[in-house]
Amino acid sequence: MDSLINTRFMVLSDTHNFSFEDYPGQDFRQGLPKIDVLLHCGDLTQCGGISSFKRALSMLGSIEADLKLVIAGNHDLELDKDYWATHLDEGDLVEEHDEAMDVWTGKAAKEAGVVFLSESTHTFILKNGAKLTIYASPYTPEFCDWAFPYEHNLDRFNGDEDVDHDRGIQSIAKNPVPSFPNIDIMMTHGPP
């Protein structure tokens, strides 16, 4: 049996444009304890926007953690390329998807210590020596025409052999979730 290594996590989600400067008297404020891993499970913004993504990145960059992992959520509109291309409002540009992705995968993200995860399985070795395998997905059951949707009769997470065909469920999993012990954490924005 492998030896156990103490590892401190912070899990956030649905921060929707939160910044420490806007809420200085709240319980969630600067002076947070140092953690090993920060997981942000999506909805970094209220409804996307490059300046909102930059603000969210700045907020996450201010948290002291050895590893900061981020996925998009249904409110992070430009990060869903397919959604964004089909839901442009007047003044929106298709290129804003690439610009948004650059916020989360480019130089500023690296400087903030943030790793943006795509839908897949990812493995990390932490500074404390712990090995961590995470399945990440921003997808959520369709809700009010937001980003990263899948229909309720579809299953993004299980292979065809693991879905209940008698109930009309169809697998659309491109990256099925591995079975335990092949992952340690399942990081999603919506319920799998």
Sequence and secondary structure as in RCSB ss.txt:
>XXXX:A:sequence
MDSLINTRFMVLSDTHNFSFEDYPGQDFRQGLPKIDVLLHCGDLTQCGGISSFKRALSMLGSIEADLKLVIAGNH
DLELDKDYWATHLDEGDLVEEHDEAMDVWTGKAAKEAGVVFLSESTHTFILKNGAKLTIYASPYTPEFCDWAFPY
EHNLDRFNGDEDVDHDRGIQSIAKNPVPSFPNIDIMMTHGPP
>XXXX:A:secstr
        EEEE   TT  GGG TTSSS SS   EEEEEE S  SSS  HHHHHHHHHHHHTS EEEEEE   TT
 GGG HHHHHH   TT  TTHHHHHHHHHHSHHHHHHTEEE  SEEEEEE TTS EEEEEEE  EE  TT SSEE
 TTEESSS GGGS GGGT EE  SS    TTS SEEEESS  
